[in-house]
């Protein structure tokens, strides 16, 4: 199994720059699993856009992000890295180190490193000399700069209780530090899996605003979230169910589908608050205006 998944010794360089990542009929089964986690999945992730992946737990969203990131090789199908002129390289043949350099991954179960605050951010690009100006910028973008610089030992504070200079951070503060670590990479493809699970409502809105600003700057953002008031402004939404893409389109495309999976999930979330299935306060891509209704998430 290790031999089958080994990175090839002779690799094809990626196009420069990469314009999009595309999967074609991708399937994947974890070793020992009874069935596939992905079945014939085809998606496009272009630069400058927010692509949302939604679905119930176990629908294959996280597995798909790992395939897009090059961490998992599909059993069937292809993952293409496509350049500006249409030139493309398939994942199995690509220089995997280049792929990893192109990707920033913020998982829901992000690690809490027992190191200094500075190391926790700078290790997002551990192969580069630490740039404290960039560390501070990434922390500012993740709304954690003021917190860190207000600690008794500032950036030299160890963000884990029990050490000399150790401090205890809340779950939301650790999540922001993880976001800063991902921001520090400055990778053009950003894959975020439930990036606001530990944040309060105001922090959550600010975090989504940051993701939309990255898309406006030309990054590709893949957003996995159960907060469907955020996905309503995504450029494209893929709805997964039991490992397959069952619906895709914009929010406006999917909502009129009475009995559709997305429409049902969105309406159920809105009903929790006794409001119409619409949203306010969650940013839309490229300066889109909010709808004027209360938030549904």
LUMFI-306089 format. One record per residue (C-alpha): residue number from 0; residue in one letter; x, y, z negated. Coordinates in nm, 3 decimals. Last residue first. Layout:
<rs>
(NUM,A,(X,Y,Z))
...
</rs>
This chain:
<rs>
(296,X,(-2.711,3.037,-1.081))
(295,X,(-3.010,3.193,-0.911))
(294,X,(-2.903,3.555,-0.949))
(293,X,(-3.169,3.826,-0.953))
(292,X,(-3.293,3.970,-0.627))
(291,X,(-3.149,4.259,-0.423))
(290,X,(-3.014,4.048,-0.140))
(289,X,(-2.651,4.128,-0.187))
(288,X,(-2.469,4.314,0.093))
(287,X,(-2.212,4.141,0.314))
(286,X,(-1.867,4.301,0.285))
(285,X,(-1.667,4.039,0.470))
(284,X,(-1.821,3.741,0.289))
(283,X,(-2.105,3.790,0.039))
(282,X,(-2.048,3.866,-0.326))
(281,X,(-2.255,3.718,-0.607))
(280,X,(-2.434,3.993,-0.798))
(279,X,(-2.775,3.920,-0.658))
(278,X,(-2.923,3.591,-0.550))
(277,X,(-3.224,3.431,-0.389))
(276,X,(-3.452,3.137,-0.451))
(275,X,(-3.725,3.342,-0.617))
(274,X,(-3.725,3.351,-0.995))
(273,X,(-3.842,3.136,-1.285))
(272,X,(-3.488,3.100,-1.420))
(271,X,(-3.471,2.722,-1.397))
(270,X,(-3.670,2.754,-1.073))
(269,X,(-3.369,2.909,-0.900))
(268,X,(-3.161,2.599,-0.970))
(267,X,(-3.435,2.369,-0.839))
(266,X,(-3.476,2.584,-0.526))
(265,X,(-3.108,2.556,-0.449))
(264,X,(-3.099,2.180,-0.497))
(263,X,(-3.412,2.121,-0.288))
(262,X,(-3.303,2.348,-0.006))
(261,X,(-2.965,2.179,0.002))
(260,X,(-3.117,1.829,0.021))
(259,X,(-3.374,1.914,0.285))
(258,X,(-3.741,1.859,0.200))
(257,X,(-3.840,2.179,0.373))
(256,X,(-3.552,2.283,0.597))
(255,X,(-3.598,2.661,0.586))
(254,X,(-3.309,2.693,0.335))
(253,X,(-3.044,2.526,0.549))
(252,X,(-2.992,2.767,0.836))
(251,X,(-3.014,3.079,0.618))
(250,X,(-2.760,2.928,0.377))
(249,X,(-2.530,2.870,0.672))
(248,X,(-2.490,2.532,0.841))
(247,X,(-2.444,2.171,0.745))
(246,X,(-2.656,1.876,0.643))
(245,X,(-2.603,1.504,0.574))
(244,X,(-2.223,1.498,0.555))
(243,X,(-2.148,1.149,0.425))
(242,X,(-1.987,1.013,0.109))
(241,X,(-2.299,0.939,-0.091))
(240,X,(-2.454,1.276,-0.004))
(239,X,(-2.252,1.571,0.116))
(238,X,(-2.386,1.914,0.215))
(237,X,(-2.144,2.120,0.423))
(236,X,(-2.190,2.498,0.401))
(235,X,(-2.048,2.756,0.641))
(234,X,(-1.965,3.126,0.608))
(233,X,(-2.043,3.115,0.237))
(232,X,(-2.297,3.368,0.108))
(231,X,(-2.545,3.113,-0.025))
(230,X,(-2.255,2.916,-0.177))
(229,X,(-2.231,3.154,-0.471))
(228,X,(-2.597,3.128,-0.572))
(227,X,(-2.542,2.754,-0.535))
(226,X,(-2.330,2.732,-0.850))
(225,X,(-2.260,2.356,-0.827))
(224,X,(-1.922,2.433,-0.680))
(223,X,(-1.662,2.317,-0.431))
(222,X,(-1.525,2.615,-0.238))
(221,X,(-1.282,2.575,0.050))
(220,X,(-1.118,2.913,0.114))
(219,X,(-0.915,2.979,0.429))
(218,X,(-0.702,3.288,0.384))
(217,X,(-0.725,3.585,0.619))
(216,X,(-0.742,3.883,0.381))
(215,X,(-1.123,3.874,0.394))
(214,X,(-1.106,3.513,0.281))
(213,X,(-0.893,3.619,-0.018))
(212,X,(-1.146,3.891,-0.102))
(211,X,(-1.421,3.629,-0.112))
(210,X,(-1.224,3.424,-0.364))
(209,X,(-1.167,3.729,-0.585))
(208,X,(-1.537,3.817,-0.579))
(207,X,(-1.607,3.459,-0.690))
(206,X,(-1.380,3.509,-0.992))
(205,X,(-1.544,3.842,-1.079))
(204,X,(-1.888,3.678,-1.071))
(203,X,(-1.764,3.400,-1.299))
(202,X,(-1.608,3.646,-1.542))
(201,X,(-1.947,3.815,-1.582))
(200,X,(-2.127,3.481,-1.628))
(199,X,(-1.876,3.333,-1.882))
(198,X,(-1.596,3.119,-1.750))
(197,X,(-1.517,2.752,-1.821))
(196,X,(-1.668,2.601,-1.503))
(195,X,(-1.552,2.890,-1.284))
(194,X,(-1.321,2.720,-1.031))
(193,X,(-1.547,2.418,-0.974))
(192,X,(-1.305,2.268,-0.717))
(191,X,(-1.098,2.530,-0.534))
(190,X,(-0.907,2.458,-0.214))
(189,X,(-0.701,2.753,-0.087))
(188,X,(-0.543,2.738,0.258))
(187,X,(-0.308,3.030,0.338))
(186,X,(-0.086,2.959,0.034))
(185,X,(0.020,3.260,-0.172))
(184,X,(0.162,3.017,-0.432))
(183,X,(0.117,3.275,-0.706))
(182,X,(-0.259,3.265,-0.655))
(181,X,(-0.266,2.897,-0.760))
(180,X,(-0.077,2.971,-1.082))
(179,X,(-0.301,3.275,-1.143))
(178,X,(-0.605,3.047,-1.110))
(177,X,(-0.453,2.810,-1.364))
(176,X,(-0.404,3.105,-1.600))
(175,X,(-0.769,3.197,-1.546))
(174,X,(-0.871,2.842,-1.633))
(173,X,(-0.658,2.857,-1.947))
(172,X,(-0.839,3.176,-2.049))
(171,X,(-1.175,3.011,-1.988))
(170,X,(-1.083,2.708,-2.197))
(169,X,(-0.966,2.930,-2.481))
(168,X,(-0.598,2.994,-2.546))
(167,X,(-0.407,2.887,-2.856))
(166,X,(-0.067,3.050,-2.899))
(165,X,(0.282,2.909,-2.948))
(164,X,(0.577,3.140,-3.018))
(163,X,(0.725,2.854,-3.226))
(162,X,(0.527,2.553,-3.112))
(161,X,(0.207,2.400,-3.247))
(160,X,(-0.051,2.572,-3.028))
(159,X,(0.001,2.571,-2.653))
(158,X,(0.048,2.871,-2.428))
(157,X,(0.411,2.924,-2.518))
(156,X,(0.456,3.300,-2.538))
(155,X,(0.751,3.430,-2.333))
(154,X,(0.517,3.626,-2.104))
(153,X,(0.405,3.838,-2.396))
(152,X,(0.560,3.739,-2.728))
(151,X,(0.286,3.877,-2.954))
(150,X,(0.024,3.832,-2.679))
(149,X,(-0.108,4.153,-2.520))
(148,X,(0.089,4.096,-2.199))
(147,X,(-0.088,3.765,-2.159))
(146,X,(-0.441,3.902,-2.212))
(145,X,(-0.390,4.210,-1.997))
(144,X,(-0.263,3.997,-1.707))
(143,X,(-0.546,3.738,-1.718))
(142,X,(-0.787,3.877,-1.461))
(141,X,(-0.685,3.622,-1.193))
(140,X,(-0.569,3.900,-0.957))
(139,X,(-0.379,4.056,-1.249))
(138,X,(-0.212,3.726,-1.325))
(137,X,(-0.109,3.689,-0.961))
(136,X,(0.033,4.044,-0.965))
(135,X,(0.218,3.977,-1.290))
(134,X,(0.376,3.661,-1.148))
(133,X,(0.458,3.850,-0.825))
(132,X,(0.650,4.112,-1.020))
(131,X,(0.804,3.831,-1.224))
(130,X,(0.948,3.661,-0.916))
(129,X,(1.076,3.320,-1.021))
(128,X,(1.313,3.169,-0.769))
(127,X,(1.121,2.945,-0.526))
(126,X,(1.072,2.566,-0.536))
(125,X,(0.842,2.597,-0.837))
(124,X,(0.574,2.778,-0.642))
(123,X,(0.274,2.737,-0.872))
(122,X,(0.544,2.681,-1.138))
(121,X,(0.554,3.060,-1.161))
(120,X,(0.218,3.084,-1.340))
(119,X,(0.268,2.833,-1.620))
(118,X,(0.636,2.929,-1.641))
(117,X,(0.544,3.289,-1.721))
(116,X,(0.290,3.182,-1.985))
(115,X,(0.561,2.976,-2.150))
(114,X,(0.542,2.599,-2.147))
(113,X,(0.316,2.323,-2.276))
(112,X,(0.141,2.298,-1.938))
(111,X,(-0.236,2.298,-1.937))
(110,X,(-0.326,2.091,-1.630))
(109,X,(-0.623,2.167,-1.402))
(108,X,(-0.920,1.932,-1.442))
(107,X,(-1.154,2.143,-1.224))
(106,X,(-0.892,2.147,-0.951))
(105,X,(-0.723,2.454,-0.806))
(104,X,(-0.532,2.349,-0.495))
(103,X,(-0.316,2.587,-0.290))
(102,X,(-0.218,2.452,0.050))
(101,X,(0.025,2.563,0.321))
(100,X,(0.336,2.453,0.130))
(99,X,(0.181,2.107,0.084))
(98,X,(0.130,2.084,0.459))
(97,X,(0.490,2.186,0.528))
(96,X,(0.614,1.918,0.288))
(95,X,(0.388,1.670,0.469))
(94,X,(0.564,1.724,0.801))
(93,X,(0.284,1.597,1.020))
(92,X,(0.244,1.254,1.180))
(91,X,(-0.018,1.115,0.942))
(90,X,(-0.193,1.454,0.918))
(89,X,(-0.243,1.497,1.292))
(88,X,(-0.076,1.790,1.465))
(87,X,(-0.259,2.041,1.685))
(86,X,(-0.199,2.298,1.958))
(85,X,(-0.512,2.504,2.015))
(84,X,(-0.334,2.833,2.086))
(83,X,(-0.359,2.964,1.729))
(82,X,(-0.261,2.633,1.572))
(81,X,(-0.462,2.334,1.453))
(80,X,(-0.388,2.096,1.168))
(79,X,(-0.592,1.786,1.250))
(78,X,(-0.719,1.524,1.005))
(77,X,(-0.816,1.204,1.184))
(76,X,(-1.055,0.912,1.143))
(75,X,(-1.028,0.592,0.946))
(74,X,(-0.852,0.491,0.624))
(73,X,(-0.798,0.858,0.547))
(72,X,(-0.466,0.965,0.393))
(71,X,(-0.495,1.127,0.051))
(70,X,(-0.287,1.419,-0.082))
(69,X,(-0.289,1.598,0.254))
(68,X,(-0.484,1.894,0.117))
(67,X,(-0.782,1.821,0.344))
(66,X,(-0.786,1.463,0.215))
(65,X,(-0.777,1.588,-0.143))
(64,X,(-1.061,1.832,-0.070))
(63,X,(-1.264,1.544,0.077))
(62,X,(-1.214,1.333,-0.235))
(61,X,(-1.341,1.623,-0.447))
(60,X,(-1.660,1.656,-0.242))
(59,X,(-1.736,1.282,-0.208))
(58,X,(-2.099,1.262,-0.324))
(57,X,(-2.003,1.137,-0.669))
(56,X,(-2.162,1.429,-0.851))
(55,X,(-2.439,1.572,-0.634))
(54,X,(-2.369,1.782,-0.328))
(53,X,(-2.198,2.097,-0.211))
(52,X,(-1.887,2.178,-0.007))
(51,X,(-1.853,2.547,0.081))
(50,X,(-1.634,2.693,0.356))
(49,X,(-1.533,3.056,0.301))
(48,X,(-1.377,3.204,0.614))
(47,X,(-1.063,3.395,0.715))
(46,X,(-0.879,3.083,0.825))
(45,X,(-1.096,2.799,0.953))
(44,X,(-1.197,2.480,0.768))
(43,X,(-1.388,2.249,1.004))
(42,X,(-1.569,1.932,0.891))
(41,X,(-1.626,1.576,1.018))
(40,X,(-1.696,1.297,0.768))
(39,X,(-1.743,0.942,0.898))
(38,X,(-1.790,0.784,0.555))
(37,X,(-1.616,0.920,0.246))
(36,X,(-1.608,0.758,-0.099))
(35,X,(-1.613,0.414,0.061))
(34,X,(-1.751,0.107,-0.118))
(33,X,(-1.686,-0.134,-0.402))
(32,X,(-1.370,0.043,-0.511))
(31,X,(-1.052,-0.155,-0.578))
(30,X,(-0.828,0.090,-0.398))
(29,X,(-1.019,0.411,-0.321))
(28,X,(-1.204,0.409,0.010))
(27,X,(-1.173,0.686,0.269))
(26,X,(-1.350,0.767,0.595))
(25,X,(-1.286,1.059,0.830))
(24,X,(-1.498,1.098,1.144))
(23,X,(-1.294,1.399,1.263))
(22,X,(-1.142,1.636,1.009))
(21,X,(-1.035,1.988,1.102))
(20,X,(-0.784,2.227,0.948))
(19,X,(-0.775,2.577,1.094))
(18,X,(-0.557,2.852,1.240))
(17,X,(-0.211,2.722,1.140))
(16,X,(0.058,2.978,1.214))
(15,X,(0.286,2.833,1.321))
(14,X,(0.187,2.485,1.435))
(13,X,(0.299,2.217,1.191))
(12,X,(0.628,2.038,1.242))
(11,X,(0.613,1.672,1.349))
(10,X,(0.768,1.431,1.103))
(9,X,(1.048,1.176,1.122))
(8,X,(1.086,1.002,0.786))
(7,X,(0.715,0.933,0.762))
(6,X,(0.545,1.006,0.427))
(5,X,(0.455,0.672,0.273))
(4,X,(0.090,0.570,0.269))
(3,X,(0.123,0.231,0.437))
(2,X,(0.447,0.160,0.252))
(1,X,(0.284,0.238,-0.083))
(0,X,(0.000,0.000,0.000))
</rs>
